[in-house]
Amino acid sequence: MYRFYERIHKYTPAFPRGTEGKHPSRLKPEVFGSSIESVAVRSGIIGPSRMSLLCATKGFIDHVVDEDKAGIAASDSSGPVYQQGWWLDIARGQSDLRESRVLKDGKLVGALSYIQTRSVVSRMIPLSFSFGGRAHWTSFCQPDLDAALEEGEKSEVLQRLVRKLPRKISFKFVVAPDAKDRELIKDAFKAAGFEHTIQPTYSERPADIVARTRVSAKHRYNLRRAERDLEVLGTKPSDPAISAAAFVDFYQKNLGPGEKSHASLDIARALIEESQKRHQGQVFVARRKRTSGNDTNSCWDAAIACVWDASRLYYWMSSRRREDPNNTADRPHEDAIKLLMTTAISHARSIGRIFDADGVPTVNGCPDQGKNDLYKKIVKLPDEENRDVYYRPSRLYRAFTQLRQKLRGPVKKIVARFGMYGTMAADNVGGESAGSLIPQETP
């Protein structure tokens, strides 16, 4: 053990505060935290499995690793689509995929996968911070546990998984409403200092009343009118699959001036392509019936992309054609998205899946009222569920956000005389919110 610490000392720039002058052989491994593990493994002194033994108690071994393929659910096609291996392989993009793991008797019994990114939080203050959480275009990220574990063991494994997350990184995790051991997960995150909020989502089960019979008479009329005016592609087995490239091109064209997608559209395209190959995804398109069969996506009024797993179909991405201010006569049909959404609900019912609206997006820290009304008041999805959101900023980022709030008011007053440009400059002092820097709810 003495030789191990003596060799580690060569690769460690400094010992933790409060341990200066002490002989390394007298220091416990816990003093170094996760840094000693990474130094030991990357320097080639020992392998990950040997290093993990230093942290083993009660038969459990825990460590954090960089993985190309991660998790228990990653190898289980019956798990949530957002945690399956093929999805994570693509959705990670160029970001680092990391995983907190717990082993028992050499077997993986718990895992928590996340991507790690760095973001510049202000155009005027060039600071960057590390963030960890969901992969790109991914709606939730949650722990995976071996189902064979007993209740007490599950609690212990979850505590270990969350405890291993580095404090210098700001984390945000989202847990699905039907996640197993949801209460144990909540206890583990809260014990580790995570703040808990909820994100609403809406769903419909195959046995629920058909959507057309529960919406109001006004909206039934609107849907019938949409069916009269629009043709929906992608609903029949004989329909050719709408290409991922065409959908992404349509999505990009309809972004507002200066607006950017929150993640790479190349990743979204690759996810659609792979989900279609695996028969786990479908693109639905609404276009005017007067158009010819050779029309390109320039004649689409709206398009949505759905993905599914063994239990749920997710209303994943959507886009509606932007109005041309120079051609007001050719406006997109106002009920195109509603028609496509009811089409997706019918498709979920036909394949025996729960339709999931995939969460209500957040706009400026609040739920998107338009989307919430669409799900709850117009389509009237019968089941309202809550996803658990856990957030823990790093100490440095917390201090930065506190300073930002103190500076924003005075800076706005000073530059108010510059009008619009002054207001923009004051807003840029604070940068973006933590929620916008960590992977977001999909559109």
Summary of the structure (lengths in Angstrom):
residues: 443
radius of gyration: 24.9
end to end distance: 52.8
largest distance: 82.1
contacts: 1343
relative contact order: 0.12
helix: 40%
strand: 23%
